[in-house]
Amino acid sequence: MVREGLRAMLETARNQVVGESSDPARAIADLLLLQPDVVLLDLALGGRSGMEILAEVKRRALRSRCIVLTMSSNVRDVAQALRLGAWGYVLKTAPILEVTKAIESVVQGRRYLGSSVSELAAEALLHQVPEAQLLDALSARERQIVLLVVQGHSSSEIGALLHLSAKTVDTYRSRLMSKLGVRDVPALVRLAIRMGMIGADR
């Protein structure tokens, strides 16, 4: 119902809506196929995080510019979204016209922070989370998989060690890399070394 209302509002404002999805995997497939100019992205997607999509858009260097549209006014979420390349961040509690303003700004190449988000962004910059504290965002299983990944194990090997399917391991990998704000395994290894999880000579 929310998506239908948003679509109607966007189309009334002469925007062309080319797709929509509540499933992260389907959303990524649609982004690759449709290459939209702008993506309105919720952070809560069927039990998974929209941060995963932001990380994937950044990793693949897609041309689509993402605007986070969310209920979350958490400083940490704002900081992580901006670090992962979000072009805008708007709260769902904001006036509806703010969404169209955000789209117009982003299309013109300008970043947009909602009226109630600017202060959060400033606070995020002033209180950036130290790398060592990023581990606090990971579950015990995710930390276990980080160690195995940086040790050079494939998803299949990790799955065999932990009695998980390779697909489940891939999901964990995507999620933890999103939380840590890294795009690939070399970046993950460097981060793990800086955080003291492994030695530089691993």
N, C-alpha and C positions, 0 to 999 in steps of 0.2 A: 504494500500500500504506500509506504514511504517512497519507494522507487518510482511508482506510477505518478505520484504527486510531483516528485522532482523532475521527472521526464516532461510532464505537462508544462511545468514552469520554465524549463530550459527551452522547450520548443516554442513556447509563446514568446520567449526572448530571442527567437530566430537562431537558436543553436540546433545543429543536427546531431541527434543522439544515435550513434551507430551500434551500440551494444550495451549490455548490462549483465552482471553475473554476481552471485553470492558465493561462488566457489573459486578459491584462489587459483587452482590448476586451470580451470576453464577460463578464468580471467586472463591469465598469462597467454594462453593459446589465442584468445581473442585479440589481445594486444599485438601479438606477433602478426596475426592475420590482417587486422583492421588498421593498425598504425594510427590511432586517433591523435589529434593535436593535444587534447587535454583529457586527463583521467580524474574523475571524482572518486576518491578512495576512502572507504570506511576502515577503521582499524580493527573492528570486530567482524570477522568473516567466518561464520559457522564453526566457532571454537578455535579458529586460527587467527593469526595476526596479519593485518594489512601491511605491516612492516616487511613481511616476506615478499610481497609484490614490489614494494619500493626497492628492496635489495635486488630483486631480479631485474627490474627496469634499469637500475644502475649498472648491474653486472653485464647486461646485454647491450648497454649504451643505446637504448631505444630512444626515439625522437619524442615520444609522448611525454608531456609534462604533467606531473601528478599534483593534485590538490587534495590534501587530507581533509575529509569532512567527517567529524567525529564528535562524540560526547566527551572525550577525554581532554581534560584541562591539566593533565599531569605534566609537570615541567620536564620530566624525563622523556615522556613521549614526544613532546615538542622538539626537544634536543635531538632525539634519535631520528625523528622524521626528517629534520633539516639536514642532519649528517648523512642520511641515506639519499638525499637529493630531492626532497619534496620542494615544489615550487610555491606551494601555498599551504596554509593551515587555517581552517575555519571550524568553529564550533557549531554544532547543530542547534544550539540555543540562540545563535545569532539571527538577525533579521534575514529573511529569505533573499532580499536584494544583495546581501553581502556575497552570496554564492555567485551571482552574475557578475558582480564587480571583480571577484577573484578570477573568474574565467577570463574576463576582458583584459585584466592586468597580465595574466600569465601568457595569453595569446600574443600580447604585445612585447613579451620578453621581460616583464617585470615580476618579481616575486611579490606575493601577497600574504600578509598576516592579518587575520581578523582583528577587529577592534579590541577584543578581549584577550587576544593571543600575543600582541606585541610585548606586553609586560612579561608574559611567561617566557617569550623568546629571549628577552634581555636577561631574565633571571637564569635561563638555561646557559647563556654564554658566561655569566658571572660565576655559575656554580656547575661547571662541566664535571661530569662524573669521571673520577680518575679511572684509568684502565684497570687497576687492581680490583675496583669495585664492580666492574662489569661482570665478574664471575658470580656476583650475588644474584644476578638475573637468570643464571642458568640452573636448571634442575640437576640433581645428582647424575641422572642418566646422560644429560647433555654434556656435563663435564667429563664423564667417562668416554663419551664418543669423541669429544675434542682431543683428548689424549691419544686415542687410537688413530684418529685422522692425521694428526701431526706426526705420529710415528710412522706414517706411510701406508697404513692399512686401507684397502679398498672397502666399499660399502658391503660387498659380498663377504669379505673376510671378517669385518666387524659384526655383520649379522650372524655369522657362524659362531663367533666368540660369545656374543651376547644372547644368542637364541632369538634373533629377530630376523624378519625378512629384509632383503636389501632395500626394498621400497620404503619400509619403515625407517631404516637407517638414513636413507636419502632425505626423508621428511625431517628427521631430527637435525641432520646437517644443515638443511636450508633454514630451519628455525633458529638454530644456535648462531649461524653466521649472520642472520638478520639481527639478532639480539646484540651481537658483538660489533655489528657495523662493518664487517669485512666482506669482500666480494669473491675471494678465491682462496685456495689452500695455502699458497705462499704467504698471503697476507695473514692468514690464520696462524701459520707457523711463527711468523715474526711477532705477532701479538702474544702468542703463548710463551715465546722466549722472554719478551719484555715483562710479562706478568710472572715469570719464574716457574711456569708450569713444566718446562723442559729446559735442558741446557742448550747452549748455542751449538754444541758439537753433536747433538742428538744422533 
